Amino acid sequence: MAFAIIQTGGKQYLVSPKDKILVEKLPSSEGGEVFFDRVLLATSDNGMKLGKPFISGARVVAKVLKQGRAKKIKIFKYKSKIRYRRRKGHRQEFTEVEILGIS
């Protein structure tokens, strides 16, 4: 079973072929391919490679399934007895990708 650890959007993801993951928004259209070249660790039938910090020449190929926005989160700041209240909302944008292969 081959898998890899990739870095994108300031986060690290453990991926293997046919996985579907949500990552920070990528500048790519739906149906397009995306390449992750920041591979920290990769395994295959031959063994394991560990990068320092990244593996040169390694990359993960993924297909963009959809672009979207997550559910709204509500931020509410409150300080008692001084009439301070702040309400704010946020919806994080994401890209859903399907991992096609690790090379």
JOCORPE-V160875 format. One record per residue. PSI is psi in whole degrees, 0 to 359 (999 if undefined). BURIAL is b if it has 24 or more other C-alpha atoms within 12 Angstrom, else e. D_CENTER is the distance of its C-alpha to the mean C-alpha in Angstrom with 1 decimal. Layout:
PSI;BURIAL;D_CENTER, PSI;BURIAL;D_CENTER
This chain:
119;e;20.9, 138;b;18.5, 168;b;15.1, 159;b;12.9, 120;b;10.7, 161;b;8.3, 127;b;7.3, 140;b;5.4, 26;e;6.2, 8;e;8.3, 161;e;6.4, 141;e;7.0, 137;b;6.3, 117;b;9.6, 154;b;9.9, 163;b;13.2, 144;b;14.8, 6;e;14.9, 147;b;11.8, 124;e;10.1, 157;b;6.7, 125;b;5.5, 170;b;2.8, 154;b;5.4, 131;b;8.3, 146;b;9.1, 71;e;12.9, 150;e;13.6, 162;e;15.8, 137;e;15.7, 347;e;16.9, 169;e;16.0, 149;b;14.5, 144;b;11.7, 129;b;12.0, 112;b;9.9, 358;b;12.8, 78;b;11.7, 121;b;12.4, 323;b;13.8, 142;b;15.5, 138;b;16.5, 155;b;19.2, 190;e;21.5, 333;e;25.1, 338;e;26.4, 202;e;24.8, 141;e;22.0, 135;b;21.0, 130;e;19.7, 160;e;18.8, 75;e;20.4, 338;e;17.8, 156;e;16.4, 122;b;18.1, 135;e;20.0, 350;e;20.0, 144;b;17.2, 157;b;14.4, 131;b;12.2, 132;b;13.0, 157;b;11.2, 133;b;12.8, 120;b;11.7, 313;b;13.2, 157;b;13.2, 141;b;12.4, 185;e;13.3, 140;e;13.8, 175;e;13.6, 152;e;16.9, 135;e;19.0, 146;e;19.3, 130;e;22.7, 126;e;23.6, 120;e;27.2, 140;e;29.2, 134;e;32.7, 126;e;35.5, 149;e;38.6, 0;e;42.1, 15;e;41.1, 41;e;39.9, 117;e;36.4, 134;e;33.8, 130;e;30.6, 135;e;28.4, 152;e;25.1, 159;e;22.3, 137;e;18.6, 116;e;16.2, 134;e;12.6, 144;e;11.4, 166;b;8.3, 128;b;7.9, 126;b;8.4, 152;b;8.5, 128;b;10.9, 123;b;11.2, 319;b;14.7, 162;b;15.7, 127;b;15.5, 999;b;18.2
